[in-house]
Each structure stands twice: as structure tokens, then as C-alpha cells.
């Protein structure tokens, strides 16, 4: 049995560039293959942290007395329009001829989270390698594959990405519900958007009240 390395990119265009360099030129449904490689892709985030009502049905209604909502353990849910691609990736990971999985998602925190979420949701335990490149030139791709890093080398990056996602969830869900319930209308509050909005509001107020001296 020929063993294959499964390479997972963040988006189809990147997967095609990588596949061309690796010699995986055969087109299949949802992936490319050849030369000992299977190359597939995500469509950005295939899964996201579950909504509050997944933890308890009562959270479907927004109530002051239910706050704060702090999950004891976290759940991910598949995005409905991307479930098919997740199932394909899971099936590829489970193939007996796949010996290792290469994370070829973008070199950064989000790319790490996108790949790991799929890897763990699929229950994959196969050897994980990390392609870390900042250029999509053929030479850069070749060099990157010649110098694949162990997936564990990026555990801290994944932890920071997961931490950021959870922080966004905790602040977004709780603060949005709190201010919406207090003011009787939907007021979206976010970890990043609300401080940014304050900076814009402060700047606007400074311009409005500006007096020539």
C-alpha cells in the first residue's frame, strides 16, 4: 500500500499552488492527489465556538439573571454550508494509506486555529507536521516542505488562538446580552469592535468640539 501525506491548506487557491509544486496533479472530488500526496483545503473556519443555547436551551432567551454565561467545557459546531468539506477532510484523515497530516494553513494564529479545530473535531491522532511559509513562490513552497516542523512546535500559538476565540465569545455573548437587556434593544458589544468604536467616537467628539486658537 502506497502511503500518502495529507496536506490541508486554508483555501482552495493555496491548495492548488501547493499541489502543483508537489506534483499532486490528479483532480478528485474536493482534493488533488499524486506523487505520494493528497492535497485538500478548508474554506476558512469550518467550525466555530457553539452558541450559548447549545450549552443550555434556556439561553435561547436573553435574560439578565442568566448572566454571566461561562461554559465549563467548550463545544464547536460546524458551519452548515461547510459541513460537506469537513466530512471530506475527516474521511481523508481516516484513510489507512494516510500516514501523516501536514498543516498548510496560513502561517499565523488564525491558520493554526483553523487547522487544529478540524484535526481535533475529526478525532485525528496521526502525526502532525507544520508547513510555515510566508511566500507562495514555488521555491518557498519546496523549501518549506523540505523543512517541515513538528506540529507540537506550534502548540503555544494554537493555545493563544483558542484563548482569543474564547475571550471574544465570553465578552461578545455576555456584554451584548447585558447591554441589550438593560437598554431594551440589540447593542452589539465586542472585544475589539467596542474599544475601536470608542476611539472613533472620541475622535469625532474632538473634531466636533474643535476651536481654533
Secondary structure as UniProt FT lines:
FT   STRAND          4..9
FT   HELIX           12..22
FT   STRAND          26..28
FT   TURN            29..30
FT   STRAND          31..34
FT   TURN            35..36
FT   STRAND          37..41
FT   STRAND          47..49
FT   HELIX           52..55
FT   HELIX           57..60
FT   HELIX           64..66
FT   STRAND          76..78
FT   HELIX           80..82
FT   HELIX           83..94
FT   TURN            96..97
FT   STRAND          98..104
FT   HELIX           109..121
FT   TURN            122..123
FT   STRAND          127..130
FT   HELIX           138..146
FT   STRAND          149..150
FT   HELIX           151..154
FT   HELIX           155..183
FT   TURN            191..192
FT   HELIX           193..208
//
